[in-house]
Amino acid sequence: MPNDYYTMIFTGEKIDELLKRVDDGEIIIPSSTAGSTKKFKLTVDDTGTVSATEVTS
C-alpha cells in the first residue's frame, strides 16, 4: 500500500524546468520501441491532430 513518503529523481529546479516546457507546448517523449534511443516532440493543432517530430539535437 502506498504511503506519503516517496523520493524524486529530479530536483525541484529540474521539475520546474520540465513543467515550464510543457506549459510552453514542448512535450518530448522517448520512442516506445525496445532498444531505441530516439526521442520525439509531440504537437497538437487546433483541430486536435497530433503529430510527432524526431528530436535530433
C-alpha positions in Angstrom: 0.0 0.0 0.0 1.4 3.4 -0.9 2.3 5.9 1.8 3.1 9.6 2.0 6.8 9.0 1.6 8.5 8.9 -1.8 11.7 10.0 -3.4 12.2 12.0 -6.6 15.0 11.5 -9.1 14.7 15.2 -10.1 15.5 18.3 -8.1 12.7 20.9 -7.6 14.5 23.1 -10.1 14.5 20.4 -12.8 10.8 19.7 -12.2 10.1 23.4 -12.6 12.1 23.5 -15.8 10.2 20.5 -17.2 6.8 21.9 -16.3 7.6 25.2 -17.9 8.5 23.4 -21.1 5.1 21.6 -21.0 3.3 24.9 -20.4 5.2 26.3 -23.4 3.8 23.4 -25.5 7.0 21.4 -25.7 6.4 17.7 -24.9 9.3 15.3 -25.7 8.9 11.6 -25.2 11.2 8.6 -25.9 10.3 6.1 -28.5 8.5 3.0 -27.2 10.5 0.7 -29.5 12.6 -1.6 -27.4 16.3 -0.6 -27.5 15.6 2.7 -29.3 17.3 5.9 -28.2 15.1 8.2 -30.3 13.0 11.0 -28.9 10.0 12.8 -30.4 8.4 16.2 -29.9 4.6 16.0 -29.8 2.4 18.8 -31.1 -1.3 19.2 -31.3 -3.0 21.7 -33.6 -6.4 23.5 -33.1 -8.3 20.6 -34.8 -6.8 18.1 -32.3 -4.4 16.5 -34.8 -1.4 15.1 -33.0 2.0 14.8 -34.7 5.4 13.6 -33.7 8.7 15.0 -35.0 12.0 13.3 -34.2 14.3 15.4 -32.0 17.8 15.2 -33.4 19.7 17.6 -31.2 
